[in-house]
Amino acid sequence: MLRIGRSKAYQLLRSGHIKAFHDGRVWLIPKKSVIEYVIGRCG
């Protein structure tokens, strides 16, 4: 959705810029979190 690499995605998750949570070994990222991140970067 963001067209970024895996390393950048994990960096955003660890820094808290995108809100997400773990379900076992998998990161679950709500679409709302991605939209909020994009709006925050643009506006």
Secondary structure, DSSP 4 states (H G I P E B T S, - for coil): -----HHHHHHHHHHTSS--EEETTEEE--HHHHHHHHHHHH-
